[in-house]
Amino acid sequence: MSLPVDFNLYLITDRRQTVSGNLVRTVQAALEGGARAVQLREKDLATDELLRLAEQLRVLTLSYRARLLINSDIDIALAVDADGVHLPSNSPEFASARKKLGEEKLLGMSTHNLSELRIAENSGADFVTFGPVFKTPAKLPFGDPVGLAALETACRHTSLPLFALGGVAHAAVPELLMTGVAGIALISGILASGDPAAATRRFLTDLGAPQGSSR
């Protein structure tokens, strides 16, 4: 049996959006603010650089009793004993990911429509992100936002925990929760904040989640 999806705020990294320019320090601040799940997603880094960063974040997330998932790279996830892997919708690893990971790791998948949701379910995913819900520069390659109606439909048509992704702001959290989502996935909402710890605490308050450090 895989690990439980025991979080409702899912932080996705992009070192270019950090105010300080220091991703590790920014993630630590988010963890201090209460974040309990981090996806390392730095797609342009060389393997050795990504491995070093994964090792640093693994130490940090363990100290805060938080989940660490690695985007796409199953080998690095296994090398640092991460809690799991997150795969994009076009990943060739869909069919073999669960077998490679084993049953005691989390498998997250990115989805943008009902067809991809079905693929995620049939591939043994533990949870999915769905979006982009709102307009956001990071998701422009995926076309127009899917919107709240499509999000609600997706929630009705899957038993998997589903996280709303894309342009999520504080003001939108109440209406997102009304669609049936399990939580929210964030990049700039936390990383681009001048105070990542405070931004994390505020989103957790929006979600009605417990706050504070778990160290």
C-alpha positions as CSV (number, residue, x, y, z in Angstrom):
1,M,0.0,0.0,0.0
2,S,1.3,3.5,-0.9
3,L,1.7,6.4,1.5
4,P,-1.5,8.3,2.4
5,V,-2.2,11.6,0.7
6,D,-2.2,13.5,4.0
7,F,-1.8,17.0,2.8
8,N,-4.0,19.6,1.1
9,L,-1.4,22.1,0.1
10,Y,1.1,20.9,-2.5
11,L,4.1,23.2,-3.1
12,I,5.7,22.9,-6.6
13,T,9.2,24.4,-7.0
14,D,10.5,26.8,-9.6
15,R,13.7,28.4,-8.4
16,R,13.3,31.3,-10.8
17,Q,10.3,32.5,-9.0
18,T,11.9,32.8,-5.6
19,V,12.4,36.3,-4.4
20,S,15.7,35.5,-2.6
21,G,17.1,33.4,-5.4
22,N,17.7,30.6,-2.9
23,L,15.2,27.7,-3.5
24,V,16.3,25.7,-0.4
25,R,15.9,28.6,1.9
26,T,12.5,29.5,0.4
27,V,11.2,25.9,0.7
28,Q,12.4,25.8,4.3
29,A,10.4,29.0,5.0
30,A,7.3,27.3,3.4
31,L,7.9,24.2,5.6
32,E,8.2,26.5,8.6
33,G,4.8,28.0,7.6
34,G,3.2,24.5,7.6
35,A,3.7,23.1,4.1
36,R,3.7,19.3,4.3
37,A,4.3,18.3,0.6
38,V,6.8,19.5,-1.9
39,Q,7.4,18.6,-5.5
40,L,10.9,19.2,-6.7
41,R,10.3,20.4,-10.3
42,E,13.4,21.9,-11.9
43,K,13.3,20.4,-15.3
44,D,16.2,22.3,-16.8
45,L,18.8,21.1,-14.2
46,A,21.5,18.6,-15.1
47,T,21.1,15.2,-13.4
48,D,24.0,15.8,-10.9
49,E,22.6,19.3,-10.0
50,L,19.1,17.9,-9.5
51,L,20.4,15.1,-7.4
52,R,22.2,17.5,-5.1
53,L,19.1,19.7,-4.7
54,A,17.0,16.6,-4.1
55,E,19.4,15.5,-1.3
56,Q,19.1,18.9,0.3
57,L,15.4,19.0,0.2
58,R,15.1,15.4,1.4
59,V,17.0,16.4,4.6
60,L,14.8,19.4,5.0
61,T,11.5,17.7,4.4
62,L,12.4,14.9,6.8
63,S,13.2,17.4,9.5
64,Y,9.7,18.9,9.1
65,R,8.0,15.5,8.6
66,A,6.9,16.6,5.1
67,R,6.5,14.6,1.9
68,L,9.0,15.1,-1.0
69,L,8.1,14.1,-4.5
70,I,10.4,14.4,-7.5
71,N,9.0,15.5,-10.9
72,S,9.5,12.8,-13.6
73,D,12.8,11.4,-12.4
74,I,12.1,8.0,-10.7
75,D,15.8,7.2,-10.4
76,I,16.5,10.4,-8.4
77,A,13.4,9.8,-6.3
78,L,14.7,6.3,-5.4
79,A,18.3,7.5,-4.9
80,V,17.2,10.1,-2.2
81,D,14.4,7.9,-0.8
82,A,11.8,10.5,-1.7
83,D,8.2,9.9,-0.8
84,G,7.3,9.5,-4.5
85,V,7.3,10.9,-8.0
86,H,5.0,13.2,-9.9
87,L,4.6,12.6,-13.6
88,P,3.5,15.0,-16.4
89,S,0.6,14.0,-18.6
90,N,2.8,13.2,-21.5
91,S,5.2,11.0,-19.5
92,P,6.3,7.7,-21.2
93,E,6.7,6.3,-17.6
94,F,2.9,6.0,-17.0
95,A,2.7,2.3,-17.6
96,S,5.8,1.3,-15.6
97,A,6.0,4.0,-12.9
98,R,4.2,2.0,-10.2
99,K,6.3,-1.1,-10.8
100,K,9.5,0.9,-10.6
101,L,8.5,2.8,-7.5
102,G,7.0,-0.1,-5.6
103,E,3.8,0.0,-3.6
104,E,5.0,2.1,-0.7
105,K,5.6,5.4,-2.6
106,L,3.3,8.1,-3.8
107,L,2.6,8.5,-7.4
108,G,1.1,11.9,-8.5
109,M,0.2,12.8,-12.0
110,S,-0.7,16.0,-13.9
111,T,-4.0,16.0,-15.7
112,H,-5.8,18.6,-17.8
113,N,-9.0,16.7,-18.9
114,L,-11.1,13.7,-18.1
115,S,-9.2,11.5,-20.5
116,E,-6.0,12.1,-18.6
117,L,-7.8,11.5,-15.4
118,R,-8.7,8.0,-16.6
119,I,-5.1,7.3,-17.6
120,A,-4.0,8.4,-14.1
121,E,-6.5,6.1,-12.4
122,N,-5.5,3.1,-14.6
123,S,-1.8,3.8,-14.0
124,G,-2.1,3.4,-10.2
125,A,-1.8,7.1,-9.3
126,D,-2.5,8.1,-5.7
127,F,-3.5,11.7,-6.6
128,V,-3.6,14.2,-9.4
129,T,-3.3,17.8,-10.1
130,F,-5.8,19.3,-12.5
131,G,-5.6,22.6,-14.4
132,P,-4.7,25.2,-15.2
133,V,-7.8,26.4,-13.4
134,F,-7.1,30.1,-13.8
135,K,-4.8,32.0,-16.2
136,T,-1.1,31.8,-15.2
137,P,2.1,32.3,-17.2
138,A,3.6,29.0,-16.1
139,K,0.7,27.1,-17.8
140,L,0.3,29.0,-21.0
141,P,1.6,26.1,-23.1
142,F,-1.5,24.1,-22.1
143,G,-3.8,26.7,-23.6
144,D,-6.8,28.4,-22.0
145,P,-7.6,27.8,-18.4
146,V,-10.1,24.9,-17.8
147,G,-12.2,27.0,-15.3
148,L,-14.2,26.1,-12.3
149,A,-16.9,24.1,-14.1
150,A,-14.4,21.7,-15.7
151,L,-12.7,21.4,-12.3
152,E,-16.0,20.5,-10.6
153,T,-16.8,17.9,-13.4
154,A,-13.3,16.4,-12.9
155,C,-13.9,16.1,-9.1
156,R,-17.2,14.3,-9.8
157,H,-15.6,11.8,-12.2
158,T,-12.7,10.6,-10.2
159,S,-12.2,9.0,-6.8
160,L,-8.6,10.2,-6.7
161,P,-7.6,13.2,-4.5
162,L,-7.5,16.1,-6.9
163,F,-5.5,19.3,-6.4
164,A,-6.5,22.5,-8.3
165,L,-3.5,24.0,-10.0
166,G,-2.9,27.2,-12.0
167,G,-3.2,30.8,-10.9
168,V,-4.6,29.9,-7.4
169,A,-5.0,33.0,-5.3
170,H,-6.3,33.4,-1.7
171,A,-9.6,34.9,-2.9
172,A,-10.3,31.8,-5.1
173,V,-9.8,29.2,-2.4
174,P,-13.4,29.1,-1.1
175,E,-14.9,28.6,-4.5
176,L,-12.2,26.0,-5.3
177,L,-13.2,24.0,-2.2
178,M,-16.8,24.1,-3.3
179,T,-15.9,22.1,-6.4
180,G,-14.8,19.1,-4.3
181,V,-11.0,19.4,-4.6
182,A,-8.8,17.7,-2.0
183,G,-6.5,20.7,-2.0
184,I,-4.5,23.2,-4.0
185,A,-1.2,23.1,-5.8
186,L,0.9,26.2,-5.7
187,I,4.1,27.7,-7.3
188,S,4.2,31.5,-7.4
189,G,1.6,32.0,-4.6
190,I,4.2,30.9,-2.2
191,L,7.6,31.0,-3.9
192,A,7.2,34.5,-5.3
193,S,6.0,35.9,-2.0
194,G,8.3,38.2,0.0
195,D,7.4,36.1,3.0
196,P,6.9,32.4,2.0
197,A,6.2,31.3,5.6
198,A,3.4,33.8,6.0
199,A,2.0,33.1,2.5
200,T,1.9,29.4,3.4
201,R,0.2,30.0,6.7
202,R,-2.4,32.1,5.0
203,F,-3.2,29.5,2.4
204,L,-3.5,26.9,5.1
205,T,-5.9,29.2,6.9
206,D,-7.9,29.5,3.7
207,L,-8.0,25.7,3.5
208,G,-9.0,25.3,7.1
209,A,-5.8,23.3,7.8
210,P,-3.7,23.2,10.9
211,Q,-0.8,25.6,11.0
212,G,2.7,25.8,12.3
213,S,6.0,23.9,12.2
214,S,6.1,20.1,12.8
215,R,9.7,20.0,13.8
